[in-house]
Amino acid sequence: MNAFTGQTFQMNQIINIKDVIQFTSISRAKIYEMINVNSKYYDPSFPKPVRLSESRIGWSALEINQWIESKLANR
């Protein structure tokens, strides 16, 4: 199963926050809370972002897809 149906991505593609929001249906604020270790909403299973520059981060498309698939498998 591929959560990115209709989307093309390569194994090592880095996607931006807008794509993560689109693929997961999780808000921007909630995603940032899920990656913040000091937040009560921290989710250690959510993929860690990749720092691309001082002011830019992205996520591995493959890791986001695997996270979505793990959620589907655990329901």
CORGI-V693635 format. One record per helix or strand. SS is the DSSP state (hx for helix, st for strand). FROM is the first residue (numbers start at 0). LEN is the number of residues. If there is no record, write none. Layout:
ss=SS from=FROM len=LEN
ss=SS from=FROM len=LEN
//
This chain:
ss=st from=13 len=2
ss=hx from=16 len=8
ss=hx from=27 len=7
ss=st from=49 len=4
ss=st from=55 len=5
ss=hx from=60 len=13
//
